[in-house]
Amino acid sequence: MNRRDELQNAISLIEAQRARFGDAAVDASIAAMRQALAAREQAHSAEQRKLATVMFADIVDFAVLAERRDPEDVRELQRAFFTTIAAPILEYGGVIEKYIGDAVMAVFGVPEVHEDDAERAVRAALAMQAGLAALNVALRRTHTVELEMRVGIHTGKVVATNITDSGSFIVSGDTVNLAFHLQEEAPPNTVVVSGATRRLVSNACETESLGQLQLRRQGEPVTAHQVTRLRVDAGKLRGVDGLDSPLVGRQYEFEVLRAAVERLGEGRGGLVMVVGEAGIGKSRLVAEVRKAYGVRRGLTDAYIGGQSAAVPIRWIEGRCLSYDGTVAYHLWQDLLREAVGASLDDPPEVVASALRRLISTICPYNHESNYAFLARLMALPLPTNWEAKLDSMGAQALQQHTFAAMENVIGYAAQSRPVVIVCEDLHWGDPSSLALLMHLAPLAERTPLLLVCIFRSESDQSHLVWEVGEISTATPAKHTLHLRLQPLSAGDSETLLTNLLGMVLPARLAWRILAQSEGNPFYVEEIIRSLIAHGALVRDPVTTEWRLIEDVAEIAIPETLQNVLAARIDQLDQNQRHVLQLAAVIGRIFPQHLLATIAGEVQDLDECLAALVQQELIRPRAGELEMEYIFKHALTQEATYKGTLRRQRQVYHRWTAEALERLFPERAAELLNLLAYHWERSDDPQRAVGYLLRVGDRARLAYAHKEAIDSYQRALALLQLQDDDESTARALMRLGLVHAAAFDYEEAAKAYQKSFIFWKRWQANHQVDLLPPVPQPHRRMWGIEP
């Protein structure tokens, strides 16, 4: 029987159970298979052999449970189970290949292979257990029942067949069968893995041997192990002082970028695109050029050209954040804060005063108007005579004036002395920030302004950041540079390795490090730190030289960067790890007193922070009013965040949101997006609704339609979980307004119509007779007015 016949038979068997399980349960179970079958008829045959980890999970004795219950209850239980276990699977990068009755099949390593796919599968399974335990608390109350689950996991070769142009696939092979039969033999509420999987995850989790199992339809007995818990190493990382190297393998790119800076002295600006994969050295390259000119943080002066013809320049940097992709103008808020030397903790009045001074110093004309529009962009206090004027201004006009104000300030600044603006992590940029960047690109052609745009090459090709690249290709060649950083050569990687340690490692160990780093400088650096953390490399306290003191064969070098970061984090003591996780939830940059507020139960916080600084996970930097810290690498923050249990993250997000509300009540308007971000990811996400609506309102008034629509839709998604027809109606009305402002009248009409339905239902349920918040043109359509 071929795969097509198998799918048809499976669909027929499940269809036969429709009367027993109900429409929703059957539809959910066979939807993926129907889609696979339909697409298979017209898709190209594209098969790949892959090493993948396959997981099966199902409810114990669900058929017996279903016989004693109403079909609607059975449907609700299935839906709750599938919802609970799907989240951890997706969170850890797995793909749900199919639902089969009360079971789910998930694959890790298809379509994208990770070197830690086996570990991802095991972690997902344990999170599913935790999620099911939480679900059972509710089910005991609502259905007087507890669900039990079996999980089986096996790693091996599979054949992945693409069945649609969109990349959907089915997986086949004995690996699938073995994982399924392991699940059949697993005791209730356990995770059982094969010997092949256990070898890959032995450093990540503890297991107990189940011996040799004779699985159904398997000729030879299979070694199996039960996962007991994740392994937490007790070792503490050693501090690494002086682990540094001159720039290696980037001399050409360095000289090209430095030449672009030098041309500013001739009055010639331009646009530089620095592109490459994460960790390849994009930020390091720019930092080295900045260092060559002695530029410090903030809008400080440096000099280009020879001593006889030195020209002062200004250099400012800003970055986009992964969670701020829907916050209008975040990049430019960051740049302006950098320009005025303000930190996140500075009161609005302090930032406003600094911004006013900067504008009055730079701009010879229109001080007040330039300040007003940029202050609105930064959610700062406005002059009394400007607040009403901006409130009454149309969104498009407001955007145009904001763009013009930014162009005025940067243009005048560049006329007085050349300016370098570095825009980091544009792959996370919000549409409004990127639109303003594209608006300013022509300014770099006619003034001594250098725009340095940094983004990851692996970012989504549909992201607006690639439009910035297209703008640059349309710019005259003399004003545009494209620097795509490639992996270091083997020779350069070896030089980097030697420079970092000041010694030549044994050939076997050096080869392993270079092979695993694959020319990525960050990978090289982190692997060395892992070796030091394991005690394999020790610095002599007298000579300060590094010595290899352990047999290389006994050192478990992580297979991927994720494993390197996870290994370092796991070796922290309990308090340090907890502090690092709290910090990761706050963000890449975290003020000390905000961290202290949410880490109140942690003793010796200062000692923990000092240890994390010593271990080079974070570094301090002086804010305007107090000390703040920054993760040394964004990837470290991402790995720490993702390595924290979802339920813990939700609690930490709630703590952070509550602390922000309590510490900065006067800055609520400025922190709307941050509060929405934390509440939305907390264990009380409904509290994000109000903030999301206000973020959407601000974006709508700023003519940032995409951000407004996204914020309103996220609020509506949360409102669907509430029985609040009035709020839903008002949110839909806001959504309709922004669609109308964007001239998308069809979508606006849909939103208005939905709003009217919810409003009428609310009126009927509450016996009130109020006109809905409908724009005048639509009242006649709904019969509200003649």
N, C-alpha and C positions, 0 to 999 in steps of 0.2 A: 504493500500500500504506500503510495507516494504522499508527500506532505500535503498536497491539495486535498486528497481523499481523507487524510487524517483530520484536516480542518473541517471538512464538510460533515464527517461522522461526528466529530466533537460538538459541532453546532447542533446537529440533529438530536443528539443525546440530551444536551442541555435544554433545547426547545421543548422536549418531551416533559421537562420538569417545571414548565411555566405555571401550570395550575397549582403546583405544590409550593413553589417558592415565590411566586408573584412576578409581575412584569419587570419591576425595577431591578430585582436581584438577577433575573435571567439576562435582561438587557445589559447590565453592567458586566456580567460574566462573559458574554459572547461578543461584545462590541469590538474588542481588539481583534478577535478571530475573524469576524465578518469583514472588518476593514482589511485585514491581511489577505483574505481570500479574494476580495474584490480587486485589490491593487495587484495581486499576483498575476492576474490575467493580462495586465497591460504593462507591467514593469519590466525593465531589463533584468536579465539574469546576471547578478553581480555577487559573487560569493568570495568570502575570505576565510582563511583559517586563522584563528586567533586563540591565544591563551586567555581564557575568561573564567570568572567565578560565577557559578550559577547557584541561586538560592530558591528553595521552595519553602513555603510556610502555609500551614492550614490550621483550621479550628479542630480541636479534638472532639470526636463524636458529635459533629454538628448535625449529622443526619438524624441521630436519636433525639437531639435537642429540638430539631425542627418538627419532628412528628408530634410533639406534645404542645406545640405553640401555634398561635394564629399566624397565617401567612404574612400579615402586616408586621407582626412582631419579628418574624424571621427576617423579613426584608430590612427592618431597621437595624437588627443585630449585624447582618452582613455589611450593610452600608457603614455602620460605625466601625466595624473591624477593618474593612478595607481602607477607610479614611485614616484610621489610626496607624496602620502599618505602612501606608504609602508614603507618609511624610518623611520618616527616617530613610527609606529607600532612596527617595529623590534627593534628600539632603546630603547623602553620602555619595552621590554621583551615579547611583544605579538607575536602571531603566526597567520599568515593569513591562515584561514581554507579553504576559497574558494573565487573565483571571480564569480559573477553572473551578466552577462551582464555589466552594468555600475556601479555595486555595489560591495562592498567587505565585507566579514565577517571575523572578527578577534576575537581571544579568548585570554584572559589573565587569567592564572591559570591552563592551560593545555599545555603541560604535567607537567610542574613544577608549584607548588603552591607558591605564595608569599602572605604574609599577607597584602600587599598593592596593590593587583591586581586591585581593583576598582580605586584607585588613579592613577595607571599607565595608565589605559584605558582613564581616563579623560584628563590626561596630554598629552597623545598621540593625542587625538582628537583636543585639542587646538593647538598643534604643527602642526597638519594637516591643521587646518585653516590658521595658519601663513604661512605654506608652499604653500597652495593654493593661498593666497593673493600674494605671491611672483611670483608664476607661472602665475597668471593673468596679471601681469605686462608684461611678455613676450608674453602671448597669445593675449593681446590687440594689440601688435605690429605685430605679425606674422599671426594671424587668425582673428583679429578684433572681438574677442569674450571674454567673461568672464564666467567662470564656477562657479556655486553655488553648495553648498554641504549641505546635511542634515546628521546628526549623531544621532543615538539612542543607548543608553547603558543601560543594565540591569544586575544585579547580582543575581544569584540564583543557584540552584542545576542543574547539567547537568549529562548526561551519556557520558563519553568519551570512545570511542571504538577504540582500536588499530587495524589497518588494514594492517600493514606491520611489518616485523621484525625490520625495521629501526626506528620504533616509530611513523610513520605517523598515524593520527587519524581523526575521524570525531566526531562531537559533536551534540547531539540531546537533546530534552526536551523542555518544555514550555518556559524556559528561552530564548532559541533561538528565538522562535516565538514572545515573548513579545518585545525583543530588536529590531527585524525587524519592528514590528508595531509602536514602538516608533519613529523609523527613518522615517516612512511614515508620522507621524503627526508633525514632527519637522518643524518649520518655516525655510525657506532658510537661510543658513549660521549660523546655531545655533547648539549647542550640547545639547540634551535633555536626562536626566537620570531619571530612576525610583526612587520611594521613597526608595527602598532597597539600591540602589547605593548611593543615596544622603546621607543616614545616615552614610555610610562608608567614604565619602569624605568631610563631612561638615567642618572638620578642615583644609582641603587642598584647598578648593575653595569656592567661593561665588555663591549662586544660587538665582533664582527668581521662585516662585511657579507658575506653570501653572494650578494648580487646579486638578480636576479629569477629566481625558480623557477617553472617551469611545473608546477603540481601536477596530479595526476590528478583528473579531473572538475571542474577549475576553469577557467573560460573565460579569464580574464586572468592573466598572470604575477603572482606574489605576492612582495613584498619580504620577505626573510628575513635573520635575523642569528643568529650563534652566540654564546652567552654564554661569556665566557672566565673571568671571576672577578667576585666582588663588589668594588665600588669602595670603597676606604678613603681618605677625604679626609685630607690631611696638615695642614690648617689647625687651629690651636689656638684654643680659645674664649678670649675676653677676659673677665676678671673683671667682674662687674657689682656695683658698690657702690651702696647706697642706692636700689635699685629697689623702691619700696614705695608703697603707697597706703592712705589711710584706707579703712575699710569703705564700700563703695558698693552702693547698691541693696538693702540689707538692714536699713534703719533700723527698719522695722516689726517684723521678726523679732527684731532686737536688743533692742528695747524690751520685747517680749513675754517673751523669755527672761530679761532682766534683772528684769522685774517678778516672774517666778516665783522668782528668787533672793531678791528683796526680801521676798516673802511668808514666807520662812523666818523672818524676824525676828518675824513675828506667830505663829510656831508652826505654820504651814501648809506642809506638804510637797506632793509631787506627782510626776508622771511626765511627762516631755517627750520626744516622739518627733521627732527631727530626721532627715528623709528627703530624699534627692535623688540624682541621678546622680553618678558619680565625677567629682570635680573641680569640683562646682558650688558649693562653699564651706561645707559642713556644719561641718568642723573649724574653719575660719576664723571662722565665726560664734561658735562656743562659745569659741574662743581670745580673741576680742575681748571677750566678756563677762567671761571670766576676767581678762583684762588690765585691765579697768575696775576690778576689785577688788584689783589688785596681787598676785594669787596667784602664788606661785612653785611650782616642781616639788616634789612630795611633800606630805605631810599637814601643810601650814602654815596658819597663821591668816590670815584676811582679815576685813574688816569690811563690814557692810551697814547701811543706814539712814543718817540724817543724823548730823552730828558730835555732836549733843546726845543721840542715842539709838543710838549705834553698837553693833552686835551682832557679835561675832566668829563666823566660820564656818570650817569645814574643807572643803577641796576636794581630791579625789583623782580620778585618771584612770587608766583601764586600757583595753587594746585587745585585740581578737582578731586572730589571724594566720591567713593563708590556709592554711598547712600544719599548723595545730594544730586543725583542725576535729574531730579524733577524740581529742584529748587532754582528758581530763576536767578541768574547772574551770580551764582556762588563763586565762580572763578574770579570775577571782578570785585566782589566783596573782599575776597582774600587778598587780591592784589592791592586794593586800596588800603586795607588794614596794614599790609606790609609797608606800603608807601608812607603811611603816617606813623609807623612804629607802634601800632596798637596790638594788644593781645585780645584773646577771646574774653578774658575776664574784665577788661576795661569797661567802666560804665558808659552808656551811650553818650552822656554829656562830654566825657573826656575824648572819646573818638570823634564826636562832632566838632569839638573845638580844634582838635588836631587837623581834621579834614579842612575846616574853614581856613586855618592858617596856611595849609599847603596850597590851597586854591588861590588865596589872596596873594601868596608869594609868587606863584607861577603865572597866573592869568592876569594880563593887564586890563582886561575888560570883563564885564558880566560876572563879577564875583558871585553875586547873590544867586543868579539863575543857575550857574554851574553848580554851586553848592547845593541848591534846592533839589535838583534832579538827581545828583549823586547821593545826597543824603536819603532821598526816597529809595534809591536802589539799595542802600545799606540799612534801611529801616531805622534811620537816626532821626532825632528831633528836627522838625522843620521850623523855619521862621514863621511867626504868626501870620504874616501877610501872604505866605506862600501855601499854607496848608489847604485853605479853601480853593485856591487857584488850581492846585494839582488835583484835588479831589474832583473838580468839575471838568477836568480835561479828559478827552477821549483817550482810550487805551492806545490807539495807534499813534496819536499825537504825542502821548507821554513817552512811548518807546522812541520815537524819532528825536525828541528833545533830549532824552537820556543818552542816546547814541551820540548826539551832537555835543553834549556836555563832556562826555568822556573823550571824544575826539579833540575838543578844545583844550582840555587839561593836558592830554598827552602831547598834542601838537605843540602847544606853547612850551611845555617842558623840554621837548626835543629841540626846539629852536634855540633855547638858552644853553643847553648842553645835551649831547647825545644820550639816548635812553635805550637800555636793554630791558625787555620784558620777557621773562621766562614763564611759560605756561606748562605746568607739569600735569601728567596723567589726564590728558585730554580725552582718552577713551572713556572716561567717566563724566565728561562734560555735559552740562545741561544745554538744551537747545538754545536758550537765550544767550548764554555765555558764548557759545560757538558762533551764534549769529552776530554778536557784537565783535568778536574776534575777526570774522570775515569782513565786517564793515570797516574795521581799522586796517586791514591788510593794504589797501591802496595808499594809506598814509605813510607806510614804510617805504613806498616807492619815491616819495617826494620830500621826505624829511629824514634826518639821521636817527631813525628808529629801527631797532632790530627786534623782531618778534621771533622768539625761539619756542617752537611748538614740539612738545614731547608726548608721544603716545605709543602704546603697545602695538606691535605689528599683528598680534593675534586678536585684536579687538574686532568686534562684529563689523563686517563690511557694510552693513546697512546703517551703521552709526554715523551721525552727522560729522564726526571728526574727520571722516574721509572726504567730506565736502570741503573742509579746510585745505586738505591736500590738493583737491581739484582746483580750488582758487589759486593755490600757489603755482600750479602748472600753467595757469593762464597769465601769471605775472611774468614780466620780462625776465629772461634767464639771468641777467646781471643782478637782479634783485632777489633771486631764489636759490636756495641750497637744499638738497635732499641728502641727508645722512642716514643711511640704513645700516645699523650696526649688525655685523655678522659675528658668529661665535669666534673666539680666539683660536688661532692655529695651535697645533700641539706644542710647537716650540714656545709660543708666547704663554700658553697655559703653564708650561713647565717653568718658565721664567717667573711667572706670577707666584707659583707655588714656592719656588726657592726664595724669592724676595720676602714673602710673608713670614717664613720661618728662619731665614738667614742660614739655611743649611740645605744640602742635597739629600733628599730622602732615599732610602733603598729603592732600587728600581721597581721591585714588585709592588710596593705600596704606592709609589708615585704613579705607576701605570694604572692602578686601580682608581686613584683619585682622578686622574686625567680622563680616564674612560667614562667615569660616572658624571663628571662635571660637563663633559661635551662642549668645552669652550665657553661655558657660562661663568664669568668671574664670581658671581654671587655664590654659585654652587661650590666652587673651589674653596671660597672663604668659609662657608658653612660646614663643609666636610672636615676641614682642618679643625674648626672649633669643636666638632663632635669628637674627633680623635683626642683632643686635649681634655675634653670633658670626661672621656672614658679612661683617662690616665695613661694613654698610650704614648703621648708626647708630653714631656715635662720640661719646664724651663729650669736650668741650673741657677740657684739663687746667687752663686758667686760669679760665674761667667756670663749669666743671662742667656746662654745658648740653649737651644732646644735639643732634647735627646729623646730618641726612640727607645723605650724601655720595655715594651711588651712585644711578644710575637705577633706579627701582622696577621697570621692565620687565625688568631683568637679574637681579633677585633671585628665586631659586627658593624661594618660601615653601612650607613643607611643607603637604600637603593634609590631614593628620590629626594628631592629637596623637601617635600612634605615630611618624609620620615626624619630628615635631619632636624627640622624645626620641632617636630613632635618629640623627638628624642631629647632635645635640649629642654623643652618645656616640662616633660615628664620627670626630668632629673631635679627640678626645683623642689624645695621642701613645701609642705602643705600651705603654709602662709604665703610664701612667695608665688606659688602657682595661683592661689586664690586672688592675690593682688593683681597678678598679670592678667587674669581672666576678667576681673572687674575693669581694669584699664582698657582692655581690648573692646569691651562693650561700649565704654565711653567714646572711644575713637582713636585714631592714629595719634592725635595730640590730646593730652589730658591734663588739666590743671590739678595741682597737688591738693588744693582744699576741696575740690569736687570729689576727687578720689577718696580723700579722708572722710568725707561725709557719708559715702555709701559703703566704706570699709570700716565702719565704726567698731565692729567686733574684732578686727585684726589688731593684735598687739604688735608693738614695735614696727609700725608702718615705715618709719624712716629707715630702719635697718633693712627692711625688705626692699625698699626702693634702692638703697645703696647697693644691695646685693645684685639686683637686677641691672643696675648701671654697670657694676663691676663685670657682670657676665655678658655685657654688651647686647642685651636685649632691648634696652631703652637708653635714652640719654637725656640729661637735663638741658633746659634752655630757659633763659631768663625772660619772663613776661614783663609787662609794664608794671604790674602791681605785686606779683608773686611768682614763685617758681612754677614752671610747668614742665612736663616731660613729653617726649615724642618717641614712639617706637623707632628703633634704628632703621628698620626696614618695614615697608608697608606689608610685605609678605609675612613677616613675623606676626604682625597684628592680625592679619587674615587667618593665619594658621592657628593662632591662639583662640580666636573667636570661634572658628569652626570646630576646634577641638573641645570646646565647652559644651556640655550637654544642653540640648535645646531648652529643656525645662529650666535649667539654671540660667541660661541666657535670658529667658523671658523674665525671670525674677530680677536679674541684674538690670535689664532695661527698665523695669518698673522703678527700681531704686534710683536709677539715674534720672528718670523723668521727674520723680517726686523731688529729688534734690535740686534739680534745675528750677522747678516751680518755687521751691522754698527759698533758695539762695538768691534768685534773680527775678523777683516779682515785677520789678520795674522794667525788665527787659523782655517781657513776654512777647511783645510784637516782634522783636529782633530774633527771638529763639523759636518762633513758631515751627519752622521746618525741623529743628532738632527735637523739639518736644513731640511732634507728630511721628518722627522716625522712631524714637524710643518707645512711645506708647503703642505704636502699631506692632512692634515686635515683642511686647511685654506679655505677661499672662493676664492682662486686662486690656486687650486691644481696643475695646469699645471707647475707651477714653481718648483715643486718637481721633475720633470722628470730628469733634469740634475744631481741633487744630488743623486737620486736613482741609476742612471747609474754609477756614480762614487763610490757609496757605493758598488754596485755590482761588479765593477772592482776590488776594494780593496779586497772584499771577495773572488773573483775568484783567484786573485794572492796569497791569503793566504790559498788557498786550502779549503776554506769554501764554498763548493758547494751549500749546501742547502740555505745559506744566499744569495749567489750570484743569484741563480735561483729566489728566492723570490723577491729580489730587482728588477731584470730585468722584472719579470712578473708584478710587480706593476707599473713599468715605462711604460710597454706596455699597460697596462689597461688605463693609462692616455693618452697615445699617440693615442689610438683608438678614443678619443674625438677630436683629432686634424686632420687637413688635411695635414699631414707631412709624406709623404711616405718615404722620405730619412731617417729621424730620426728613423722611425719604422723599416726600413730595417737594419740600423746599430745596433739598439737595439736587433733585432732578431738574428743578427750575433753574438753578444756578448752572447746571450742565447745559441746559438748553440755551441759556444766555451766552455762554462762551462759544458754543457751536454757531450761534447766530452771528456773533461778533467776528467769527472766522469765515463767515459767508457759507457755512455748511448748513443750509436751511433744512435739508432733509433730515439730518441728524438732530437738528434743533427741534423740529416738529415731533420727532419720535420721543425726545426727552420731555417735551411739553405734554404730550399725550399721556405718557406714563405718569407724569406728575399729577395730571388731572385725575387719573384712576385712583392713585393713592390718596389724593385729597378728598375725593368723594367718599371713599371707604372710611377715611378718618372722620368725615362729617357724619356719616351714618352711624358709626360706632359710638361717637361722642355726642350725638344729637345737637350739633352746632350748625349754624348757617352763616359761614364766613366766606367771603370771596377768596379764591386761591390767589397766591402771589403770581399772577399771570401778566405778562407784558400786554399792553393795550391792544396791539394788533391781533392777538390771539383770543381775546375775550369774545369777540363776535363769533369766531369759529366755534367756540364752545357754548355759545348761547348764553353767556354770562351777561352780556349787554346787547341791546338791539343794534 
